[in-house]
Structure formats: structure tokens, C-alpha cells
Amino acid sequence: MKKALLSMVMAFALVGAMAGCAQAPDGNAPADGTGTAGQAVEAADQGEGANAEAAVKSYVVSRVDGEPDWESIPQLEIDNQQWLEPVDIAAHAQLCYSDEAFYVRMWAEEANVRAEYPESDLLAKTYEDSCLEFFISPVPGDSRYLNFEFNPNCAVGAQIGTEKANRTRLVRSDDPYNAAATRTENGWEITYQVPFDLIRQLYPDFSAESGTTLRGNFYKCGNLTVQKHYLSWNPIESDTPNFHLPEYFGELVLE
């Protein structure tokens, strides 16, 4: 299922305000989280009343030369189950970067995998299937974030925006992600890359400098799976399911 990395010439078709992965059928979306180099670490509480900052978690993003050796990359746990009764599903993630791209690996232990949308569906509602998601704010001070949502067929939902109701779906005629998905003995996993050339098309000021702290989150969902679920790395305080709350993103510290 390996997909070749094609031309980096942008070919975005913009579909405004489209729903992304981990979004509930009624329009609401979800999330929760953990991690740092080698182990999960929670930052100290930021003070009374600072609810959005109270449980911020931090993960050190390893720097690599070329393709990552995943055996050496620390993992984080997407282990906060929110809004619904707990389910027997677990999810994990790894993130690293080179001079050219972020590299993402995510996997889930999930007995009943749903994968209805094919890779060729450029408008797939990936959040209805078994879905693993990575959200990132690439430029400190810029309120926009990117979300990348994949199902087990490598169908992708990618958006940019500032909140759930203010996002634009990014539909590409090429394949910048080089995604590969695999079924495992107890679930599935996906690996892909987010090229810096792609990010700079949307954020001209983006740079990946050692020591920079970015914000992001990792999620697991499946709105039409046998066991509907919402899992996240960094926890979210919301009465209704909503992953699109960047104030609850965790810290991603570039090594």
C-alpha cells in the first residue's frame, strides 16, 4: 500500500469548512493525551483557573537523518478516553523530524477495524472509519493548525483552520504523504510524512529549529465503528466531543 512521493507542486482544491476526522455525526468533534523522549511526562499545572494549561503534556520530537528508525523513537500514549463509556481500544504515536519533513507513526489495538473509504476518495469522511489523527500548529503565534486524519486504507482528510467551524479541506492531486498502512495481529498502523515544503506553502515563516516548542495533539476515533470512541493524547475539557480545540494541544519540543 506504499504510495510514491510525487511532485511537491501544490495542487490544492479548497473545500471550505469541511468536517474532519474525529468529528461526531452531529458536527461535534473530540480528544485527550501523554508523552516525552522515552517516557510520558506531564508539565506542571500553570496556575489556578488556567484549565486549558493545567494538564499540558510534553513530547520531545527526535531529530533523524533520513528515514526514521522507529525502534529508537520514543512513543506516546493516546490514552484519554472522553465523552463516551471507555472501550477496549488503545492507540499510540511516534513523531520525529529531519531537514525535510515530519515523520509520523501511529497504531491502534482495535478488534473491529472499519475501513470503508478507499485511498482514492479525496473527500473521504475518514472519521467515520477507524481513524488516527495528528494535529499541529507549525508556527508559534499563528492561530491556524493543520490536521491529518487517516483510515486503514490510507484515505486522508487534511485541513487547515483555527477551529472546527473555520477550516478548509486540502485536497491534493499529488501524494505528498507517502503513507503506508498495515493490518496487525490486533489492529492496524499507519506511517506517513508531512514534508516541510507542503507546510511552507501554507506557512511561509515555518522553520524546524532545534529547541522550538510547537503545539499539537494526537487522536483516535471511529464514529461508525462497532465501538464508537474518542481518545486523545493531551486531555480536552469540553461538554461535547470536539478535537478542534487548539488551546488543549500539548507541547512538541524539537530536539
C-alpha positions in Angstrom: 0.0 0.0 0.0 3.0 2.2 -0.2 2.4 5.4 -2.1 5.1 7.1 -4.1 6.1 10.7 -3.2 5.1 12.8 -6.2 5.8 16.3 -7.2 5.8 18.9 -4.4 4.0 21.4 -6.7 0.9 22.3 -4.7 -2.4 21.3 -6.2 -4.9 22.2 -3.6 -8.6 22.2 -4.2 -10.1 24.1 -1.3 -13.3 22.9 0.2 -14.2 25.3 2.9 -15.4 24.4 6.4 -15.5 20.7 5.8 -15.6 18.3 8.8 -12.5 16.4 9.6 -11.6 13.1 11.3 -12.8 12.5 14.9 -15.9 14.6 14.4 -19.2 13.4 15.7 -22.2 13.0 13.3 -23.9 16.0 14.9 -21.0 18.2 14.0 -19.1 17.9 17.2 -15.6 16.5 17.5 -13.3 15.1 20.4 -10.0 14.3 22.4 -7.3 13.7 25.3 -3.4 12.7 25.9 0.6 11.9 27.1 4.5 11.7 26.2 8.2 12.9 26.1 11.5 11.4 24.9 11.5 7.9 26.3 8.6 8.4 28.6 5.3 10.2 29.1 5.6 13.4 31.1 3.1 16.0 32.3 4.0 19.6 32.6 3.3 21.3 36.0 0.0 23.0 36.5 0.1 26.5 35.2 -1.9 28.0 38.0 -5.4 28.4 39.3 -8.0 29.0 36.7 -5.7 28.1 33.8 -7.8 25.0 32.9 -6.5 24.9 29.3 -2.9 24.7 30.5 -3.4 22.6 33.6 -2.7 19.2 32.0 -0.4 20.2 29.2 1.8 17.2 28.2 5.2 17.4 26.5 6.9 15.2 24.0 10.4 15.6 22.6 10.4 15.2 18.8 13.6 13.3 17.9 15.7 14.6 15.0 16.7 12.0 12.4 18.8 11.8 9.3 16.7 10.5 6.5 14.1 7.7 7.1 13.4 7.1 10.8 14.4 4.0 12.8 11.1 3.7 14.7 12.7 1.3 17.2 14.7 4.2 18.5 11.9 6.8 18.6 10.0 7.3 21.9 6.3 6.7 21.8 3.4 8.5 23.4 0.1 7.1 24.6 -3.2 8.2 23.2 -4.9 7.0 26.3 -7.5 9.6 27.4 -11.0 8.3 26.7 -13.6 11.1 26.7 -17.3 11.7 26.3 -18.3 8.1 26.0 -18.0 5.0 28.1 -14.5 3.5 27.9 -13.8 1.0 25.2 -11.2 -1.8 24.8 -9.2 0.2 22.3 -5.6 1.5 22.7 -3.7 3.9 20.5 -0.1 5.1 20.3 2.1 7.5 18.3 5.6 8.4 17.4 6.9 11.7 15.8 10.3 12.7 14.6 11.7 15.2 12.0 14.6 15.7 9.6 15.7 18.6 7.5 12.8 17.9 5.1 9.8 16.5 6.9 7.9 15.4 10.0 7.5 11.6 10.1 4.5 10.1 11.9 3.8 6.6 13.0 0.5 5.8 14.7 -1.1 2.4 15.6 -4.1 1.1 17.4 -5.1 -2.1 19.1 -8.7 -2.4 17.8 -10.6 -5.6 17.4 -13.2 -4.3 15.0 -11.4 -2.2 12.3 -13.7 -0.3 10.0 -12.2 0.8 6.6 -14.9 1.7 4.2 -13.4 4.8 2.4 -10.8 3.9 -0.2 -7.5 5.6 -0.6 -8.7 7.2 -3.9 -11.6 9.0 -2.2 -10.3 12.6 -1.9 -13.3 13.7 0.2 -13.4 10.7 2.5 -15.0 11.1 5.9 -12.2 9.3 7.5 -13.5 9.9 11.0 -16.4 7.6 10.3 -13.9 4.7 9.9 -11.3 3.6 12.3 -9.2 6.7 12.3 -5.8 8.0 13.6 -5.2 11.7 13.7 -2.3 14.2 14.1 -3.0 17.9 14.7 -0.2 20.5 14.7 0.3 24.3 14.9 3.5 24.6 12.9 4.2 28.3 13.7 4.1 29.7 17.2 1.8 32.7 17.4 -0.2 31.6 14.3 -3.6 30.5 15.4 -4.1 28.2 12.5 -3.4 24.5 12.8 -3.2 21.5 10.4 -5.0 18.2 10.9 -4.1 15.0 9.2 -6.6 12.1 9.6 -6.0 8.7 8.1 -8.1 5.5 8.0 -6.6 1.9 7.5 -6.8 2.3 3.6 -4.6 5.4 3.7 -7.6 7.6 2.8 -6.7 11.0 4.2 -8.6 14.0 5.5 -6.3 17.1 5.7 -7.5 20.6 6.8 -6.2 23.9 7.9 -8.0 26.4 10.1 -8.4 27.9 13.5 -11.4 25.9 14.9 -13.9 23.2 14.0 -16.2 25.7 12.2 -13.5 27.6 10.5 -11.4 25.1 8.5 -10.6 24.5 4.8 -10.1 21.0 3.5 -6.9 20.5 1.5 -7.4 18.2 -1.5 -4.3 17.3 -3.5 -3.9 15.8 -6.9 -0.4 14.5 -5.9 0.6 12.5 -2.9 2.9 14.3 -0.5 2.4 12.0 2.4 3.9 8.7 1.2 1.5 6.9 3.5 1.6 3.2 4.2 -0.9 1.3 6.3 -0.6 -2.2 7.7 -3.1 -4.6 9.5 -1.5 -6.0 12.6 -2.4 -9.1 14.7 -4.6 -6.9 17.0 -5.4 -3.8 14.9 -3.6 -1.6 12.4 -0.9 1.1 12.0 0.0 3.9 9.6 3.2 5.7 8.8 3.4 8.9 6.7 5.4 12.1 6.3 4.4 15.8 6.3 7.0 17.5 4.0 8.2 20.9 5.1 7.7 22.1 1.5 4.0 21.4 2.0 3.9 23.3 5.3 5.7 26.3 3.9 3.1 26.6 1.1 0.7 27.5 3.9 3.1 28.9 6.5 5.9 30.8 4.7 7.6 31.5 8.1 7.8 27.9 9.2 11.2 26.6 10.2 12.1 23.5 12.2 14.8 24.7 14.6 16.2 22.6 17.5 14.7 23.8 20.8 11.5 25.2 19.2 8.3 24.2 21.0 5.3 23.7 18.8 1.8 22.7 19.9 -0.2 19.6 18.7 -2.3 16.6 19.7 -2.9 13.0 18.6 -6.3 11.3 18.5 -8.1 8.1 17.8 -11.7 7.9 16.8 -14.3 6.0 14.9 -17.8 7.4 14.6 -19.3 4.4 12.8 -17.2 1.7 14.2 -18.7 -1.1 16.3 -17.5 0.7 19.4 -17.7 4.4 18.8 -14.8 6.1 20.7 -12.8 9.3 21.2 -9.2 9.0 22.5 -6.6 11.7 22.8 -3.1 12.3 24.0 -3.5 15.7 25.7 -6.8 16.0 27.5 -9.6 18.3 26.5 -12.2 19.9 28.7 -15.4 20.1 26.7 -19.0 19.1 27.3 -19.4 17.8 23.8 -16.9 15.8 21.6 -14.5 18.2 19.9 -10.9 17.6 18.9 -10.7 21.0 17.3 -9.7 23.0 20.4 -6.1 24.0 20.0 -6.0 25.6 23.4 -5.7 22.0 24.7 -2.8 21.0 22.4 0.2 19.5 24.1 3.8 20.6 23.6 6.0 19.2 20.9 9.7 20.1 21.6 12.0 19.8 18.7 15.2 18.0 19.7 
